Amino acid sequence: MHHFRFTQRKLAVALGILAVAYTVQAYRIPEFTAVETPVQPGSLPRVLGLVLFVLSVALFFQKPKAKEESGPVPKPKPEPVSVSELVSKPEPPGGGPVGQQSAPPIGRFSDTRLELAALLAAIGLYAALFVPLGFVLSTALFVSGLAWHLGYRRHAVNALVGAGTALGLYFVMSEGLEVALPMGLLPF
Amino acid sequence: MDAFSHLMGGFGVALSPQNLLFVFLGVLIGTVIGMLPGLGPISAISLMIPVAFTMDPVSAIIMLSGVYYGAIFGGSTSSILLNAPGVAGTVATSFDGYPLARKGQAGKALSIAAIASFIGGTVGVIGLMLVAPSLSSLTVSFGPAEYFALMVLGLTAVVSLSGGNVTKGLISGTVGVMIALVGIDSQTSVLRFTFGHEELYEGVEFLIVALGVFALAEVFAMLTRRGQGAQTGAISSLRLNKREVKEISGPTGRGSVLGFFVGVLPGAGATVASFLSYSLEKRLAKDGKTFGKGNIKGVAAPESANNSAAVGSFVPLMTLGVPGSGTTAVLLGALLVLGVQPGPLLMTEQPDMFWGVVASMYIGNVVLLILNLPLIPLFAKVLKTPQALLLPLVVVFCVVGVYGQSFSTFDLWLLIGFGVLGFLMRANDFPAAPLILGVILGGLMEKSMRQALLISSGDLSTFVTKPISAVLLALAAVSLLAPVFGQLRRRRRGRALPQDDGAGQDDPDEQGAKVDANVTRP
């Protein structure tokens, strides 16, 4: 995750720019004049834009926690562990999880950023092909293709799960819940 | 006695074969989803909302609340077996549950978790039954100004009690309200922030935000972890002996009561409750030193507290219509779409609904116990799902959930956008719960603010001259300032005592880290 960590200052600046853009946009909301109202449609957005700006200024001047800026730290305190980090904490060496050896890591690229870009591209492709190809085909391709890319080795099971999920969900959604998913190329 | 007869009526509703089936399904599905690492109650409920939309509102809320406590219980299973809490609320369970599992006592830990959850849940339901009616008769008198203040309090409390940086939490909340205001203004039909996209006229569906920021962001996070924590363990005997039952009875009882009251407070909830209960028992126990090395009390305490708090958080949701946590916020969103407006009038206007839910919680708890104890070994197989396969499946569920609601590809792109946003927020320690709360409360907040100002003919002082509203706003201010003062105090104290063990209790993240730091894993 560290690739996607930005310093507090950079975040604050980005948020400040967002706040200004938002506030400008909020002032361009037309006034409502048909009936007199104390609260214009633009009132709350303007306040919010201002609040966000103040907060980003506060964030800019706030002292970041020790782990973010590698300045001289007087005392090594235990790092605050957020929940996600707690989850991601690597296992202590020697003892894997209860009774089993650890599975190979998922993904093919050594660079996590590349892997994430690939995932994002795959989801984007899925969304783009969702209607033209239809739910069943696009879903089966997406599930099996992505699982294969991530390193799932049992190809027969993979194909079965992909097709099974696609058909199963399609059936449940269209028959059980009467939600019409795109049919695409398939005749049903 | 009145409550009792209502409750009987509620059982009538909940015990209808159809609703019984939904309780069962909800608990089962919730447990399975909650067990999958990374997927917690919010993801579970969001994933089930598209299904709920097709159902009648009473059955839908019964099923969704089943999903909620099922997911919390399921989360404890993955905490114990994998040290991979699917939910923040079960992080504390992993401190002792996982060491127990490593000692070959996974079965024991799981049955303690099941029993403690059952007791916690039951105490919570009794509390809900007792507290909710009186609270709702108090809040019937709430006008728009009071509601506005209450929603502000709800937002700030979630920000301050979720721990971490208050400024970042407030930023999340503000952006959430901003997202809520996109679309045609309901009162004046003026377009706001639609940037010429017709798809945005109706606003951004909260489900898209919830699925993106929680479920899809979790997929990205799963990938950056490279599937660590996706393995499973064997399960030993589930039996407890008499001495052990006696040992856990105290922590379970205290945890249940504590959990309920923490759950009722807006902003607190299962996570805070479980950490509080864990640290309380650690201090009370004579063998407190063994906490973190596989003490069964360390499983019973957080488990009873988080389940009880989960039920407790229904109190503000059902009586005030203001959710106290991210999860109940998602539930509120679902209710609003189903055409149910929770609030003080819910109990008088739709008693079936309220008492049906209360009764179904009783039933859900029983189902949870009888379902989980025998099925635990089977459930553990779910954990064997390789993440390489799980990951695309979660994406598909998100996509189906969004598309099945709006039939628009534009919303799929929005979903992806929110997924990226959620991931970046997580990587930079911005909490997601205030964002989703802002999205859900934003519209209501603006509406009640307008009504209040219309009544006072534009006089802003109406929010501070009305006593209840003034008190609520003052509480909101205090809730924001308290953590700041707490940090200052801690810093001063930290200088005096370098290795301070008794962390301030208002900061669950920090506290969690300290508890965790004390754990020396074998």
Interface residues (C-beta under 8 A of the other chain):
Chain A: M1 F4 R5 F6 L11 L15 Y22 Q25 I29 P30 F32 A34 T37 P38 V39 Q40 P41 G42 L44 P45 L48 V51 L52 L55 S56 A58 L59 Q62 K65 K75 K77 P78 E79 P80 V81 S82 V83 S84 L86 V87 S88 P90 E91 P92 G95 G96 P97 V98 G99 Q100 Q101 S102 A103 P105 I106 G107 T112 E115 L116 L119 L120 I123 G124 Y126 A127 A128 F130 V131 F135 T139 F142 V143 L146 A147 L150 G151 Y152 N158 V161 T165 L169 M173 L177 E178 V179 A180 L181
Chain B: P37 G38 P50 V51 T54 L81 L82 N83 A84 P85 A88 V91 A101 R102 A106 G164 N165 T167 K168 L170 I171 T174 V175 V177 M178 L181 D185 Q187 T188 V190 R192 F193 L216 V219 F220 A221 M222 L223 T224 R225 R226 G227 Q228 G229 A230 Q231 T232 G233 A234 P386 Q387 A388 L389 L391 P392 L393 V395 V396 V399 V400 Y403 G404 F407 T409 L412 W413 L415 I416 G419 V420 F423 L424 R426 A427 N428 D429 E446 M449 R450 L453 L454 S457 G458 G494 P498 D509 E510 G512 A513 K514 D516 A517 R521 P522
